[in-house]
Amino acid sequence: MKKVKLFTFPYAGGNSNIFSPWKKQLNNKIELNAVELPGRGYRTLEPPNNSIEEIVNGLLNIFIKNNSDYAMFGHSMGALIVFELLSLLKCKGIKLPFHVFSQACTLRIFKL
């Protein structure tokens, strides 16, 4: 069985390191892909994005190149990023995740 990719998105001001402890807890069939936004963590030297549109457009290539089954998890602002990214992926006809998890954020429910 192929590994399933789990893309994780941190809260505002957070970085990908908040998901590091998950590696020890996840099933070995799940590949953790903690997303790092410009201006955070190992991308500190890059200028940060100024809008949610810049963020999701900057992430688009990750999902254009992805051929694996995947899921998304967003915490707080990360959940908002996931929501906006899903809308963009659908509009562009790019493969959608089989499951989405959101935490600490109220999102409107919609059918993909």
Secondary structure, 3 states (H helix, E strand, C coil): CCCEEEEEECCCCCCHHHHCCHHHHCCCCEEEEECCCCCCHHHCCCCCCCCHHHHHHHHHHHHHHCCCCEEEEEECHHHHHHHHHHHHHHHHCCCCCCEEEEECCCCCCCCC
